[in-house]
Amino acid sequence: MSEVSGDADRDVESFDIDHWYAARDALRRLYGDLPGTNFSALMGDIARRIADASAARRAGLRARDARRRDNPLWFAHPGRPAYCAYADRFGNTLQGCLEHIPYLRALSVGLFHPLPLLKPRDNDRGFAVADFAEVDPKLGSFDDLRNLAGALRRADISLVLDVACNHTAGEHIWAQGWLRGDPAYADFYIAVRDEAELAMWNAPSTDAFPHTAPGSFTWYDKIGCDHINGWVWTTFNSFQWDLNYANPRVFVAMLDVFLNLVNAGVDGFRLDSVAYLWKTKGTNCRDLPQAHDIVGALRHLIAMVAPGTFLLAEATSDARDVVPVFGSETAPECHMAYNNTAMTALWAAIAEGDGAIFDDALRAAAQKPAHGRWLNYARCHDDIIWNALDPWADKPRQKRWTRFYAGGESFADGLAFQFKGGQANTGEAASVCGMAASLCGVADDAFGLDRLKLVYSVVYALDGVPMIYMGDEIALPNDEAFAATHPDTRWLHRPGMDWDAAAAAAGIESTPQGEMFAHLRMLSDILMALPGMAEAGPAMPLAGRGGPVLAFARALPKGRFLCLANLSDESQTVRLLKPATDLFDGLGLGGSTAIPPWQVLWLHEL
């Protein structure tokens, strides 16, 4: 036992000590040799916070902890999708969201993920947090959050929240204390006063938003605090101030945030911008080893208080950059990550009428470690960013996809991200916006609804957890009125929920909305009933595929699960090498089999 933290080790002996040792080792790499830091005192402080949070945990949460302690992948049940929505667009308030829990149950939802809802600065949608201990007043109170978590738990649905752990709003109490020179918040943020030093930081960096928020620093010359005057590190926006995790007190403060939220009943966290958590001169300050140690330490310490809590990485780059956020089998980090490469490749494959690039995405996704799970999705609140496919597609090819979805050249009704003057900048735009139904042409094209069903059939068939983006289950179209109030093109695919259409869809299957709702329910029912799906292997492309039929298989304990999707307006014939059961209608198939335009086969091959 280490002399450095022996007292703290004894303080947590009643907990899962393996988690403690793993967290301690990660924190020692970060802070063990930091000048002016008493590592033993640091670990003692953390041990006390773990003990206090555990003592404050309610009996109902403890009972759930006991069930999940030996089942860390409890959230990955076949056929139990996540459901993602802005709370105000879904239910107006947190109380309103609670009232729609029966709707979520009808879709077999297992995880409910309202997008950022902690108290933001006035003009931000939640990624510049002004207070991690409060909810956006427009949505309700922190007690409303507890009530929502409890109601979801009783309905066998788990609550997932966003935590923007890279930065806070400048209005946050930590930032205001830093500005005042309060020693409790010294070095919580990063200010650079010398232009030469600024140039050293900037040289290898790349802008997160080069057009809307260029640069990684913001100059402040009249903020009432001489010792801060200079450039404040602001990776994403001038009002989002990056935290300085080289200060161990920042790590401890953020740990408190997570412990408070798990004790409110939160089961999982989407970690925003974790790649940027550590800054080192001479690097681009992305995905540094120290950032991985921060995430790993958080995982283990949270698990000591709330076993089964999962971390979801918000990652929108290609799979090569995303896979490392899972960590390794011996040093695990995030439990789950967005399968951004597969999502982007699916839309690219539809644009090309060829599944080859999706095959490439599957091979890349299969490289994740066995302990991790993908969150598979068709749309989210962000744009579809083509550079996730840089390893397989050059820029001219990506621009063709933008024109396909945003240039009026196809069935799709989308816009290029950050269109200019009301016109899509399809010549340069690297991404597109739009609801899945509109990108599939549901409103105007005879095959539109079939395409939308195909997209979600593929998403549900992949290994991991499928996610429904609010409104896709009723083919909700773009919010065409967005431009009147929101200059950001992404508001095209952030509509308010149409509860009249949703109510009709849940009971009437003879409309496009009802057909889509029933289709998703059917997908869940099939996956929950199919023997061996919980143990199914990763999705792998079938040998020799590509072309108009997107095809992949997943190994089952007995046989294989196959997904075959026709990406064309023409019927396609495939040859099945073994007899199989069509999981949609229960019929046996074999030999040459026709797949109608934009239709999908789910097969159980024995």
C-alpha positions as CSV (number, residue, x, y, z in Angstrom):
1,M,0.0,0.0,0.0
2,S,1.3,3.4,-1.0
3,E,2.7,5.6,1.7
4,V,1.6,8.6,-0.3
5,S,-2.1,7.9,0.1
6,G,-2.3,5.1,2.7
7,D,-4.7,7.0,5.1
8,A,-7.1,7.7,2.2
9,D,-6.9,4.0,1.2
10,R,-8.0,3.0,4.7
11,D,-10.8,5.5,4.6
12,V,-12.4,3.7,1.6
13,E,-11.7,0.1,2.5
14,S,-15.5,-0.6,2.8
15,F,-16.0,0.4,-0.9
16,D,-14.9,-1.4,-4.0
17,I,-11.2,-0.9,-3.4
18,D,-10.3,-1.9,-7.0
19,H,-12.0,1.3,-8.2
20,W,-10.2,3.3,-5.7
21,Y,-6.8,2.0,-6.6
22,A,-7.5,2.5,-10.3
23,A,-8.6,6.1,-9.7
24,R,-5.6,6.8,-7.4
25,D,-3.2,5.6,-10.0
26,A,-4.7,7.8,-12.7
27,L,-4.6,10.8,-10.4
28,R,-1.0,10.1,-9.3
29,R,0.0,10.3,-13.0
30,L,-1.8,13.7,-13.2
31,Y,-0.9,15.3,-9.8
32,G,1.5,13.1,-8.0
33,D,4.6,15.1,-8.9
34,L,2.8,18.5,-9.2
35,P,4.8,21.2,-7.3
36,G,2.9,22.5,-4.3
37,T,0.5,19.6,-4.2
38,N,0.2,17.3,-1.2
39,F,-1.0,14.2,-3.0
40,S,-1.8,12.4,0.3
41,A,-4.0,15.3,1.3
42,L,-5.7,15.4,-2.1
43,M,-6.6,11.7,-1.9
44,G,-7.8,12.1,1.7
45,D,-10.1,14.9,0.5
46,I,-11.5,12.8,-2.3
47,A,-12.0,9.8,0.0
48,R,-14.1,12.0,2.4
49,R,-16.2,13.2,-0.5
50,I,-16.8,9.7,-1.7
51,A,-17.8,8.6,1.8
52,D,-20.1,11.6,2.3
53,A,-21.8,11.1,-1.1
54,S,-22.3,7.4,-0.3
55,A,-23.8,8.1,3.1
56,A,-26.2,10.6,1.5
57,R,-27.4,8.1,-1.2
58,R,-31.1,7.1,-0.8
59,A,-32.3,3.6,-0.1
60,G,-34.1,3.2,-3.4
61,L,-30.9,4.1,-5.3
62,R,-28.8,1.8,-3.2
63,A,-31.2,-1.1,-4.0
64,R,-30.7,-0.4,-7.7
65,D,-27.0,-0.2,-7.2
66,A,-27.0,-3.7,-5.8
67,R,-28.7,-5.1,-8.9
68,R,-26.3,-3.4,-11.3
69,R,-23.0,-3.9,-9.4
70,D,-22.3,-7.1,-11.3
71,N,-23.9,-6.1,-14.5
72,P,-22.0,-3.0,-15.8
73,L,-23.6,-3.3,-19.2
74,W,-27.2,-3.2,-17.8
75,F,-28.0,-0.3,-20.2
76,A,-27.4,-2.3,-23.4
77,H,-30.4,-4.6,-23.5
78,P,-31.4,-5.6,-27.1
79,G,-34.4,-3.6,-28.3
80,R,-34.3,-1.0,-25.5
81,P,-33.5,2.3,-27.3
82,A,-32.4,5.6,-26.0
83,Y,-34.6,8.6,-26.7
84,C,-32.9,12.0,-27.1
85,A,-34.7,15.4,-27.0
86,Y,-34.5,18.9,-25.8
87,A,-36.6,19.0,-22.7
88,D,-38.5,22.1,-23.7
89,R,-39.2,20.8,-27.2
90,F,-40.4,17.5,-25.8
91,G,-42.4,18.4,-22.7
92,N,-42.0,22.2,-22.2
93,T,-40.8,21.6,-18.6
94,L,-39.4,18.7,-16.6
95,Q,-42.8,18.1,-15.2
96,G,-44.1,18.0,-18.8
97,C,-41.5,15.4,-19.7
98,L,-42.6,13.3,-16.7
99,E,-46.2,13.3,-18.0
100,H,-45.0,11.8,-21.3
101,I,-43.3,8.7,-19.7
102,P,-46.1,6.4,-21.0
103,Y,-45.2,7.5,-24.5
104,L,-41.6,6.5,-23.9
105,R,-42.7,3.2,-22.5
106,A,-44.7,2.5,-25.7
107,L,-41.5,2.7,-27.7
108,S,-39.7,0.4,-25.2
109,V,-37.3,3.2,-24.3
110,G,-34.6,2.3,-21.8
111,L,-32.7,5.5,-21.6
112,F,-34.2,9.0,-21.7
113,H,-31.6,11.7,-22.6
114,P,-32.9,15.3,-22.4
115,L,-30.2,17.6,-23.9
116,P,-28.4,20.1,-21.7
117,L,-30.7,21.3,-18.9
118,L,-28.4,22.5,-16.1
119,K,-28.6,26.2,-15.5
120,P,-27.1,28.0,-18.4
121,R,-26.1,31.6,-19.1
122,D,-29.0,33.6,-20.5
123,N,-28.3,33.2,-24.2
124,D,-27.0,29.6,-24.3
125,R,-28.8,26.3,-24.9
126,G,-27.0,24.6,-22.0
127,F,-23.3,24.1,-23.0
128,A,-22.2,27.2,-21.1
129,V,-23.3,26.2,-17.6
130,A,-23.7,29.0,-15.0
131,D,-24.5,26.6,-12.1
132,F,-24.1,22.8,-12.1
133,A,-26.3,22.5,-9.0
134,E,-29.4,24.1,-10.5
135,V,-31.7,23.4,-13.5
136,D,-32.5,25.9,-16.2
137,P,-35.3,27.9,-14.5
138,K,-37.4,27.7,-17.6
139,L,-37.6,24.0,-17.2
140,G,-38.2,23.8,-13.4
141,S,-36.2,23.2,-10.3
142,F,-33.6,20.7,-9.1
143,D,-36.4,19.0,-7.2
144,D,-38.3,18.6,-10.5
145,L,-35.2,16.9,-11.8
146,R,-35.2,14.4,-8.9
147,N,-38.9,13.8,-9.4
148,L,-38.3,13.1,-13.1
149,A,-35.5,10.7,-12.4
150,G,-37.6,8.9,-9.8
151,A,-40.6,8.6,-12.1
152,L,-38.4,7.3,-14.9
153,R,-36.8,4.8,-12.6
154,R,-40.2,3.4,-11.6
155,A,-41.0,3.0,-15.3
156,D,-37.8,1.1,-15.8
157,I,-36.3,4.0,-17.8
158,S,-32.9,5.6,-16.8
159,L,-32.1,9.3,-17.0
160,V,-29.0,10.5,-18.9
161,L,-27.7,14.1,-18.6
162,D,-25.2,16.2,-20.4
163,V,-22.3,17.6,-18.4
164,A,-20.1,20.1,-20.2
165,C,-17.0,19.2,-18.2
166,N,-14.4,21.1,-20.4
167,H,-15.7,24.6,-19.6
168,T,-18.2,26.8,-17.8
169,A,-19.9,30.1,-18.5
170,G,-18.0,33.1,-17.4
171,E,-21.0,33.8,-15.1
172,H,-20.3,30.6,-13.1
173,I,-19.4,31.1,-9.4
174,W,-16.0,29.4,-10.1
175,A,-15.2,32.0,-12.9
176,Q,-16.4,34.9,-10.8
177,G,-14.3,33.8,-7.9
178,W,-11.3,33.5,-10.2
179,L,-11.9,37.0,-11.5
180,R,-12.1,38.4,-8.0
181,G,-8.8,36.8,-7.0
182,D,-10.5,34.5,-4.5
183,P,-7.7,31.9,-3.6
184,A,-10.3,29.2,-3.5
185,Y,-10.6,29.5,-7.3
186,A,-7.1,30.4,-8.2
187,D,-6.0,28.8,-11.4
188,F,-9.4,27.4,-12.2
189,Y,-9.1,28.9,-15.7
190,I,-6.3,29.9,-18.0
191,A,-5.2,33.4,-18.9
192,V,-2.3,34.3,-21.1
193,R,-0.9,37.8,-21.0
194,D,2.2,37.6,-23.2
195,E,1.7,37.6,-27.0
196,A,4.7,35.4,-27.5
197,E,3.3,32.8,-25.1
198,L,-0.1,33.1,-26.9
199,A,1.6,32.3,-30.2
200,M,3.2,29.2,-28.7
201,W,-0.2,27.9,-27.6
202,N,-1.9,28.8,-30.9
203,A,0.7,27.5,-33.3
204,P,-0.3,23.8,-33.3
205,S,-4.0,24.3,-32.4
206,T,-7.0,24.0,-34.7
207,D,-10.2,26.0,-34.3
208,A,-13.3,24.2,-33.2
209,F,-15.6,26.7,-35.0
210,P,-13.4,28.6,-37.4
211,H,-16.2,30.6,-39.0
212,T,-18.4,31.5,-36.0
213,A,-15.8,31.5,-33.2
214,P,-12.2,31.6,-34.6
215,G,-9.3,31.1,-32.3
216,S,-8.9,29.4,-29.0
217,F,-8.6,32.5,-26.8
218,T,-10.7,35.6,-26.1
219,W,-9.2,39.0,-25.1
220,Y,-10.6,40.6,-21.9
221,D,-9.1,44.0,-21.0
222,K,-11.8,45.5,-18.7
223,I,-13.0,42.8,-16.5
224,G,-12.2,44.5,-13.2
225,C,-9.3,42.2,-12.2
226,D,-5.7,43.2,-13.2
227,H,-4.3,39.8,-12.6
228,I,-6.6,38.3,-15.2
229,N,-6.3,40.9,-17.9
230,G,-5.3,39.1,-21.1
231,W,-6.5,36.2,-23.3
232,V,-8.8,33.7,-21.6
233,W,-8.8,30.2,-23.0
234,T,-12.1,29.7,-24.8
235,T,-11.9,26.7,-27.1
236,F,-15.5,26.9,-28.4
237,N,-17.0,30.3,-27.7
238,S,-16.0,33.5,-26.0
239,F,-18.6,32.9,-23.3
240,Q,-17.4,29.3,-22.6
241,W,-14.2,29.4,-20.5
242,D,-12.1,26.3,-20.4
243,L,-11.4,24.8,-17.0
244,N,-7.8,24.2,-16.0
245,Y,-7.6,20.6,-15.0
246,A,-3.9,21.0,-14.3
247,N,-5.2,22.3,-11.0
248,P,-6.4,19.3,-8.9
249,R,-9.0,21.4,-7.2
250,V,-10.8,21.7,-10.6
251,F,-11.0,17.9,-10.8
252,V,-12.4,17.7,-7.2
253,A,-14.9,20.4,-8.0
254,M,-16.1,18.5,-11.1
255,L,-16.2,15.3,-9.1
256,D,-18.6,17.0,-6.7
257,V,-20.8,17.9,-9.6
258,F,-21.1,14.3,-10.7
259,L,-21.7,13.0,-7.2
260,N,-24.5,15.5,-6.6
261,L,-26.2,14.4,-9.9
262,V,-25.9,10.6,-9.3
263,N,-27.5,11.1,-5.9
264,A,-30.3,13.0,-7.6
265,G,-31.0,9.8,-9.6
266,V,-29.1,10.4,-12.8
267,D,-27.9,7.0,-14.3
268,G,-25.6,8.2,-17.1
269,F,-23.7,11.2,-18.3
270,R,-22.9,12.4,-21.8
271,L,-19.5,14.0,-21.3
272,D,-19.1,17.0,-23.6
273,S,-15.8,17.9,-25.2
274,V,-13.6,15.5,-23.1
275,A,-10.9,15.5,-25.8
276,Y,-10.0,19.1,-24.8
277,L,-9.6,18.6,-21.0
278,W,-5.8,18.9,-20.8
279,K,-3.5,21.6,-22.3
280,T,0.1,21.1,-23.1
281,K,2.3,23.5,-25.1
282,G,3.5,22.2,-28.4
283,T,0.4,20.0,-28.9
284,N,-3.0,20.7,-30.4
285,C,-4.4,20.0,-26.8
286,R,-6.7,17.3,-28.0
287,D,-6.9,13.7,-26.8
288,L,-3.8,14.0,-24.6
289,P,-3.1,11.1,-22.2
290,Q,-3.9,13.3,-19.3
291,A,-7.5,13.8,-20.6
292,H,-7.9,10.0,-20.6
293,D,-6.7,9.8,-17.0
294,I,-9.2,12.4,-16.0
295,V,-12.1,10.4,-17.5
296,G,-10.8,7.1,-16.1
297,A,-10.5,8.6,-12.6
298,L,-14.0,10.0,-12.8
299,R,-15.4,6.6,-13.9
300,H,-13.9,4.8,-11.0
301,L,-14.7,7.3,-8.3
302,I,-18.4,7.7,-9.5
303,A,-18.7,3.9,-9.5
304,M,-17.7,3.8,-5.8
305,V,-20.8,5.8,-4.9
306,A,-23.2,4.7,-7.7
307,P,-22.2,1.4,-9.3
308,G,-23.6,1.0,-12.8
309,T,-23.4,4.7,-13.7
310,F,-22.2,5.0,-17.2
311,L,-20.2,7.6,-19.1
312,L,-21.1,8.4,-22.7
313,A,-18.5,10.2,-24.8
314,E,-19.7,13.0,-27.0
315,A,-17.4,12.4,-30.0
316,T,-18.1,13.4,-33.5
317,S,-14.8,12.6,-35.3
318,D,-14.0,9.4,-37.2
319,A,-13.8,6.0,-35.4
320,R,-10.0,6.1,-35.2
321,D,-10.3,9.1,-32.8
322,V,-13.4,7.9,-31.0
323,V,-12.3,4.3,-30.1
324,P,-9.6,5.6,-27.6
325,V,-12.3,7.2,-25.4
326,F,-13.3,3.7,-24.3
327,G,-9.9,3.2,-22.8
328,S,-8.6,-0.3,-22.6
329,E,-9.7,-3.5,-20.9
330,T,-7.2,-2.8,-18.1
331,A,-7.8,0.9,-17.9
332,P,-11.5,1.5,-19.0
333,E,-12.8,5.0,-19.5
334,C,-16.2,5.7,-21.2
335,H,-18.7,2.9,-21.3
336,M,-20.3,4.1,-24.4
337,A,-19.7,6.5,-27.4
338,Y,-21.6,7.9,-30.3
339,N,-21.1,5.8,-33.4
340,N,-20.7,8.9,-35.5
341,T,-18.7,7.2,-38.3
342,A,-21.5,4.7,-38.9
343,M,-24.2,7.4,-38.8
344,T,-22.4,9.6,-41.3
345,A,-21.5,6.7,-43.5
346,L,-25.2,5.6,-43.7
347,W,-26.2,8.9,-45.1
348,A,-23.3,8.9,-47.5
349,A,-24.3,5.4,-48.6
350,I,-27.8,6.5,-49.3
351,A,-26.6,9.4,-51.3
352,E,-24.4,7.2,-53.4
353,G,-26.7,4.2,-53.6
354,D,-23.8,2.1,-52.6
355,G,-23.0,0.4,-49.2
356,A,-19.2,0.2,-49.6
357,I,-18.4,3.2,-47.4
358,F,-20.7,1.9,-44.7
359,D,-18.7,-1.4,-44.9
360,D,-15.6,0.7,-44.2
361,A,-17.3,2.3,-41.2
362,L,-18.3,-1.0,-39.7
363,R,-14.8,-2.4,-40.0
364,A,-13.5,0.7,-38.1
365,A,-16.2,0.5,-35.5
366,A,-15.4,-3.1,-34.8
367,Q,-12.0,-2.1,-33.4
368,K,-13.5,-0.8,-30.1
369,P,-12.6,-2.8,-27.0
370,A,-15.1,-5.5,-25.8
371,H,-16.1,-3.6,-22.7
372,G,-17.4,-0.6,-24.7
373,R,-20.7,-0.1,-26.4
374,W,-21.7,2.1,-29.3
375,L,-24.7,4.4,-29.2
376,N,-26.1,4.1,-32.7
377,Y,-28.2,6.8,-34.2
378,A,-29.6,8.3,-37.4
379,R,-29.9,12.0,-36.3
380,C,-29.1,14.1,-33.3
381,H,-29.2,17.8,-32.4
382,D,-26.0,18.5,-34.4
383,D,-25.2,18.5,-38.1
384,I,-24.0,15.5,-40.2
385,I,-20.3,16.2,-40.5
386,W,-18.7,14.5,-43.4
387,N,-15.1,14.8,-42.2
388,A,-15.8,11.7,-40.0
389,L,-15.3,9.9,-43.3
390,D,-12.0,11.5,-44.2
391,P,-10.1,8.2,-44.2
392,W,-12.3,6.9,-47.0
393,A,-13.7,9.9,-48.9
394,D,-12.0,13.0,-50.3
395,K,-13.4,16.5,-50.1
396,P,-14.9,16.6,-53.6
397,R,-16.9,13.5,-52.8
398,Q,-18.0,14.9,-49.5
399,K,-19.2,18.1,-51.2
400,R,-21.3,16.0,-53.6
401,W,-23.1,14.5,-50.5
402,T,-23.8,18.1,-49.3
403,R,-25.3,19.0,-52.7
404,F,-27.3,15.8,-52.6
405,Y,-28.9,16.6,-49.3
406,A,-28.9,20.4,-49.4
407,G,-28.7,21.4,-53.0
408,G,-32.1,20.5,-54.3
409,E,-30.7,17.8,-56.5
410,S,-32.5,14.8,-54.9
411,F,-35.4,13.7,-52.8
412,A,-33.7,15.2,-49.7
413,D,-34.8,18.5,-48.1
414,G,-31.9,19.7,-46.0
415,L,-29.6,22.7,-45.6
416,A,-25.9,23.1,-45.5
417,F,-24.6,24.0,-42.0
418,Q,-24.3,27.7,-41.6
419,F,-25.9,28.6,-44.9
420,K,-25.3,32.2,-46.0
421,G,-28.0,34.7,-46.8
422,G,-30.7,32.1,-46.8
423,Q,-28.9,30.1,-49.5
424,A,-27.2,26.8,-48.8
425,N,-23.4,27.2,-49.2
426,T,-23.1,23.8,-50.8
427,G,-19.8,24.5,-52.5
428,E,-17.8,24.7,-49.3
429,A,-20.0,23.3,-46.5
430,A,-18.7,20.3,-44.7
431,S,-21.9,19.2,-43.1
432,V,-25.7,19.2,-43.6
433,C,-28.7,19.8,-41.3
434,G,-32.2,18.4,-41.4
435,M,-34.6,16.0,-39.7
436,A,-34.3,12.3,-40.8
437,A,-37.7,12.3,-42.3
438,S,-37.0,15.4,-44.5
439,L,-33.5,14.1,-45.5
440,C,-35.3,10.9,-46.6
441,G,-37.9,12.8,-48.6
442,V,-40.9,11.6,-46.6
443,A,-43.1,14.6,-47.6
444,D,-42.7,14.5,-51.4
445,D,-41.1,11.2,-52.5
446,A,-42.9,7.9,-53.0
447,F,-40.1,6.0,-51.3
448,G,-39.5,8.6,-48.5
449,L,-41.1,6.7,-45.6
450,D,-39.5,3.4,-46.8
451,R,-36.1,5.2,-46.6
452,L,-36.8,6.4,-43.1
453,K,-37.7,2.9,-42.0
454,L,-34.6,1.6,-43.7
455,V,-32.4,4.1,-41.8
456,Y,-33.8,3.0,-38.4
457,S,-33.8,-0.7,-39.3
458,V,-30.0,-0.4,-39.9
459,V,-29.5,1.6,-36.7
460,Y,-31.4,-0.9,-34.6
461,A,-29.5,-3.8,-36.2
462,L,-26.0,-2.6,-35.2
463,D,-24.3,-3.7,-32.1
464,G,-24.8,-1.4,-29.2
465,V,-27.7,0.8,-28.1
466,P,-30.0,2.4,-30.7
467,M,-31.1,5.9,-30.2
468,I,-34.3,7.7,-31.4
469,Y,-34.0,11.4,-32.0
470,M,-37.2,13.1,-30.9
471,G,-39.8,13.1,-33.6
472,D,-38.2,10.5,-35.9
473,E,-40.6,8.0,-34.6
474,I,-43.5,9.9,-36.1
475,A,-41.6,11.1,-39.2
476,L,-41.5,14.7,-37.9
477,P,-40.2,17.0,-40.6
478,N,-37.9,20.0,-40.5
479,D,-38.9,23.1,-38.5
480,E,-39.1,25.5,-41.5
481,A,-39.9,28.4,-39.2
482,F,-36.6,28.1,-37.4
483,A,-34.9,31.0,-39.3
484,A,-37.3,33.5,-37.9
485,T,-35.8,33.0,-34.4
486,H,-32.6,31.0,-34.7
487,P,-29.8,32.0,-37.1
488,D,-28.1,28.6,-36.5
489,T,-29.0,26.2,-39.2
490,R,-29.1,23.3,-36.8
491,W,-32.4,24.6,-35.5
492,L,-33.9,23.2,-38.7
493,H,-33.7,19.8,-37.0
494,R,-34.7,20.9,-33.5
495,P,-38.5,21.2,-33.9
496,G,-41.1,21.1,-31.1
497,M,-42.8,17.8,-30.6
498,D,-46.2,17.5,-32.4
499,W,-48.1,15.8,-29.7
500,D,-51.3,15.6,-31.7
501,A,-49.5,13.6,-34.4
502,A,-47.8,11.5,-31.7
503,A,-51.1,10.6,-30.1
504,A,-52.6,9.6,-33.4
505,A,-49.5,7.7,-34.4
506,A,-49.5,5.6,-31.2
507,G,-52.9,4.2,-32.1
508,I,-53.4,4.5,-35.9
509,E,-51.0,2.7,-38.2
510,S,-52.6,3.8,-41.5
511,T,-50.7,7.1,-41.7
512,P,-47.0,7.7,-42.3
513,Q,-46.6,8.8,-38.6
514,G,-48.4,5.7,-37.4
515,E,-46.5,3.4,-39.8
516,M,-43.2,4.7,-38.5
517,F,-44.2,4.5,-34.9
518,A,-45.4,0.9,-35.4
519,H,-42.2,0.0,-37.3
520,L,-39.9,1.1,-34.4
521,R,-42.1,-0.9,-31.9
522,M,-41.8,-3.9,-34.2
523,L,-38.0,-3.6,-34.3
524,S,-37.8,-3.5,-30.5
525,D,-40.1,-6.5,-30.1
526,I,-38.1,-8.6,-32.5
527,L,-34.7,-7.8,-30.9
528,M,-36.1,-8.5,-27.4
529,A,-37.5,-11.8,-28.5
530,L,-34.6,-13.1,-30.6
531,P,-32.5,-15.6,-28.6
532,G,-28.9,-14.7,-28.2
533,M,-29.1,-11.0,-29.2
534,A,-27.6,-9.9,-25.9
535,E,-24.4,-12.0,-26.8
536,A,-24.4,-11.1,-30.5
537,G,-21.1,-10.0,-32.0
538,P,-20.2,-6.8,-33.7
539,A,-21.7,-5.9,-37.1
540,M,-19.4,-7.0,-39.8
541,P,-19.9,-6.4,-43.6
542,L,-20.6,-9.5,-45.6
543,A,-17.7,-10.5,-47.9
544,G,-17.8,-9.1,-51.4
545,R,-20.6,-6.6,-50.7
546,G,-20.8,-3.0,-51.5
547,G,-23.1,-2.0,-54.4
548,P,-26.8,-1.1,-53.9
549,V,-27.4,-3.7,-51.1
550,L,-25.9,-2.7,-47.7
551,A,-25.3,-6.0,-45.9
552,F,-23.8,-7.0,-42.6
553,A,-24.0,-9.9,-40.1
554,R,-23.7,-10.4,-36.4
555,A,-22.7,-13.7,-34.9
556,L,-25.2,-15.3,-32.5
557,P,-24.6,-18.2,-30.1
558,K,-26.6,-20.1,-32.7
559,G,-26.4,-18.9,-36.2
560,R,-26.2,-15.3,-37.4
561,F,-28.3,-12.2,-37.5
562,L,-28.3,-10.6,-41.0
563,C,-29.4,-7.1,-42.1
564,L,-29.8,-6.5,-45.9
565,A,-30.9,-3.1,-47.0
566,N,-31.7,-2.1,-50.6
567,L,-30.4,1.5,-51.2
568,S,-32.0,1.9,-54.6
569,D,-35.3,2.6,-56.4
570,E,-35.0,-0.8,-58.1
571,S,-35.6,-4.3,-56.8
572,Q,-32.3,-6.1,-56.0
573,T,-31.7,-9.9,-55.9
574,V,-29.3,-11.4,-53.3
575,R,-28.3,-15.1,-52.9
576,L,-28.6,-16.5,-49.4
577,L,-26.0,-19.2,-48.8
578,K,-28.0,-20.8,-46.0
579,P,-31.7,-21.1,-45.1
580,A,-32.9,-18.2,-43.0
581,T,-36.0,-16.9,-41.3
582,D,-37.4,-13.5,-42.2
583,L,-37.8,-11.9,-38.8
584,F,-40.3,-9.4,-40.1
585,D,-42.9,-12.0,-41.3
586,G,-41.6,-15.3,-40.0
587,L,-41.3,-16.9,-43.4
588,G,-38.4,-19.1,-44.4
589,L,-36.1,-17.9,-47.2
590,G,-33.2,-19.4,-49.1
591,G,-31.3,-19.1,-52.4
592,S,-32.1,-16.2,-54.6
593,T,-34.2,-13.6,-52.8
594,A,-35.5,-10.3,-54.1
595,I,-35.4,-7.1,-52.0
596,P,-37.9,-4.5,-53.1
597,P,-36.8,-0.8,-53.5
598,W,-35.7,0.7,-50.2
599,Q,-36.7,-2.3,-48.2
600,V,-34.8,-4.2,-45.5
601,L,-34.5,-7.8,-44.6
602,W,-33.7,-8.9,-41.0
603,L,-32.8,-12.6,-41.2
604,H,-32.0,-15.3,-38.6
605,E,-29.6,-17.7,-40.4
606,L,-29.2,-21.0,-38.6
